[in-house]
Amino acid sequence: MVRKIALMFSAFIVVAFLVQPALAPVNNAGLRERARPVFEVDGVVYVDEADDGMLEVGVVGVNVVQAVQQRLAGLGIPLERVRIVVTKPIHELATLRDSVRPLVGGIQIAFVKGV
């Protein structure tokens, strides 16, 4: 009886995926790397894969959204897997190698392998 119910449930899942492909699992491997050329669009701030598997694209204004959607579609990335977020631009304020006077020990951070 349990096997019969499990078999019916499995068949229902397969039919649901055939009817609604958006519910089928999507391979997100390399999605962010595939989307890198979207930085060619002026106004794109960042591209990241969110915890929920969506590709998140940060833009500086709503006027950039359509251009980003067109570029992503041209790259073959399904827009159902993309969330476009309007955000503030990122400004470089300081780096680890900026001049700091008077000199203070420990300003530069070094990453040592094997530690």
C-alpha positions as CSV (number, residue, x, y, z in Angstrom):
1,M,0.0,0.0,0.0
2,V,2.8,2.4,0.9
3,R,4.7,1.6,-2.3
4,K,1.5,2.3,-4.3
5,I,1.0,5.7,-2.7
6,A,4.7,6.5,-3.2
7,L,4.5,5.5,-6.9
8,M,1.4,7.7,-7.4
9,F,3.1,10.6,-5.6
10,S,6.2,10.2,-7.8
11,A,4.1,10.1,-10.9
12,F,2.3,13.3,-9.8
13,I,5.6,15.1,-9.3
14,V,6.8,14.1,-12.8
15,V,3.6,15.3,-14.4
16,A,3.8,18.6,-12.4
17,F,7.3,19.2,-13.8
18,L,6.2,18.4,-17.3
19,V,3.2,20.7,-17.1
20,Q,5.0,23.6,-15.3
21,P,8.7,23.6,-16.2
22,A,9.3,26.6,-13.9
23,L,8.9,24.2,-11.0
24,A,11.6,21.9,-12.2
25,P,15.0,22.1,-10.5
26,V,17.4,24.4,-12.3
27,N,21.1,24.0,-12.4
28,N,22.5,27.3,-11.2
29,A,26.1,26.2,-11.5
30,G,28.1,29.1,-13.0
31,L,25.0,31.3,-13.4
32,R,26.9,34.3,-11.9
33,E,29.9,33.7,-14.1
34,R,27.6,33.5,-17.2
35,A,26.1,36.8,-16.2
36,R,29.4,38.7,-16.0
37,P,29.0,40.5,-19.4
38,V,26.0,42.3,-17.9
39,F,28.5,44.7,-16.3
40,E,28.9,46.1,-19.8
41,V,25.6,47.8,-19.2
42,D,26.1,51.2,-17.6
43,G,24.5,51.4,-14.2
44,V,25.0,47.8,-13.1
45,V,26.5,47.8,-9.5
46,Y,26.8,44.1,-8.7
47,V,25.8,40.5,-9.7
48,D,25.5,37.9,-7.0
49,E,23.8,34.5,-6.4
50,A,21.3,34.9,-3.5
51,D,20.7,32.2,-0.8
52,D,17.4,31.2,-2.5
53,G,19.2,30.4,-5.8
54,M,18.2,33.5,-7.6
55,L,20.7,35.6,-9.5
56,E,20.6,39.1,-8.0
57,V,21.6,42.1,-10.1
58,G,22.0,45.5,-8.5
59,V,21.4,48.5,-10.6
60,V,21.5,52.3,-9.9
61,G,18.0,53.1,-11.3
62,V,14.9,51.7,-12.8
63,N,15.9,53.2,-16.2
64,V,18.6,50.5,-16.4
65,V,16.3,47.5,-15.7
66,Q,15.1,46.9,-19.3
67,A,18.7,47.0,-20.7
68,V,19.8,44.5,-18.1
69,Q,16.9,42.2,-18.9
70,Q,17.7,42.3,-22.6
71,R,21.4,41.6,-21.9
72,L,20.6,38.7,-19.6
73,A,18.2,37.3,-22.2
74,G,20.9,37.6,-24.8
75,L,23.2,35.6,-22.6
76,G,20.6,32.8,-22.3
77,I,19.9,33.4,-18.7
78,P,16.2,32.8,-17.9
79,L,14.7,36.0,-16.4
80,E,12.6,33.8,-14.0
81,R,15.9,33.1,-12.2
82,V,16.8,36.8,-11.9
83,R,16.0,39.4,-9.3
84,I,16.9,43.0,-10.3
85,V,17.3,45.3,-7.3
86,V,17.6,49.1,-7.4
87,T,20.5,50.1,-5.1
88,K,23.0,52.9,-4.5
89,P,26.3,52.9,-6.4
90,I,29.4,51.6,-4.6
91,H,32.0,54.3,-4.1
92,E,35.6,53.4,-3.2
93,L,36.4,55.2,0.1
94,A,39.7,53.8,1.0
95,T,42.0,50.8,0.3
96,L,44.3,48.9,2.4
97,R,47.2,50.6,0.8
98,D,46.1,54.2,1.3
99,S,48.6,56.6,2.8
100,V,48.1,57.0,6.5
101,R,50.2,59.5,8.4
102,P,51.6,59.2,11.0
103,L,52.5,55.6,10.2
104,V,50.9,53.0,12.4
105,G,51.9,49.4,12.5
106,G,49.3,46.8,11.3
107,I,47.6,48.9,8.6
108,Q,48.2,46.4,5.7
109,I,46.5,43.1,5.9
110,A,48.4,40.1,4.5
111,F,47.0,36.6,3.9
112,V,49.5,33.9,4.6
113,K,48.9,30.4,3.2
114,G,49.1,27.5,5.5
115,V,48.1,29.4,8.7
